[in-house]
Amino acid sequence: MTDYNLYEWMLKEKIASTSFQAANICTGLKLWQLESTEEKKARILLYRKWRPKTDKKNQLPTYQAFDLAIAGIDRDDVIDRQIELVME
């Protein structure tokens, strides 16, 4: 699958809103390092788990979501930590 077809797939699956955004996701995830299309899609889906389009509150910075997806860490495998702030 060429990069252009990968962009179309991201648009169809509503992972990206525009071709420009799809290109940025491909660049940020360093997809050129991967050989197969399935590996590329898997990394993109991991990224989207870390940085969902709808959750703007408590959202990870883009660079951290890229790094976690590149590392292959699945959001579902990570337990959320609860931090209590004590107001005095």
C-alpha positions in Angstrom: 0.0 0.0 0.0 1.4 3.4 -1.0 1.4 6.3 1.3 -1.4 7.9 -0.7 -3.6 4.8 -0.2 -2.7 4.8 3.5 -3.9 8.4 3.6 -7.2 7.4 2.0 -7.6 4.5 4.5 -7.1 7.0 7.4 -9.7 9.3 6.0 -12.1 6.5 5.4 -11.7 5.2 8.9 -12.0 8.7 10.3 -8.5 8.5 11.9 -7.5 11.7 10.1 -9.7 14.6 8.9 -7.6 15.7 6.0 -4.8 14.4 3.8 -2.5 17.0 5.4 -3.3 15.5 8.9 -2.8 12.0 7.6 0.6 13.0 6.2 1.6 14.5 9.6 0.5 11.3 11.4 2.6 9.2 9.0 5.6 11.4 9.6 5.2 11.6 13.4 4.9 7.8 13.6 7.9 7.2 11.4 6.0 4.8 9.2 8.9 4.8 6.7 10.7 2.5 9.1 8.1 -0.2 8.8 7.9 -2.7 5.9 4.4 -4.0 5.9 1.1 -2.2 5.6 -0.3 -4.1 8.5 2.5 -2.9 10.8 1.8 0.7 9.6 -1.9 0.3 10.3 -1.3 -1.2 13.7 1.0 1.7 14.7 -1.6 4.2 13.5 -4.3 2.5 15.5 -2.1 2.5 18.6 -1.5 6.3 18.1 -5.3 6.9 17.9 -5.9 5.0 21.1 -3.4 7.3 22.9 -4.7 10.4 21.3 -8.4 10.1 20.5 -9.9 12.8 18.3 -12.8 13.4 20.7 -11.1 13.8 24.1 -9.5 17.2 24.2 -9.5 17.3 28.0 -6.6 15.4 29.6 -5.1 14.7 26.3 -1.5 13.6 25.8 0.7 15.9 23.8 1.0 14.7 20.2 4.7 13.9 20.5 4.1 11.6 23.5 1.3 9.8 21.7 3.7 9.3 18.8 6.5 8.0 21.1 4.1 5.6 22.9 2.8 4.2 19.6 6.3 3.8 18.1 7.3 1.9 21.3 4.3 -0.4 20.7 2.7 0.3 24.0 -1.1 -0.3 23.8 -3.3 2.1 25.8 -5.5 -0.7 26.9 -2.5 -2.3 28.7 -1.7 0.7 30.8 -3.4 1.3 34.2 -4.4 4.9 34.9 -2.9 6.3 38.0 -5.0 8.4 40.2 -3.3 11.4 41.6 -5.0 13.2 44.4 -4.3 16.9 44.9 -4.6 18.0 48.5 -5.8 21.6 48.7 -4.9 23.3 51.9 
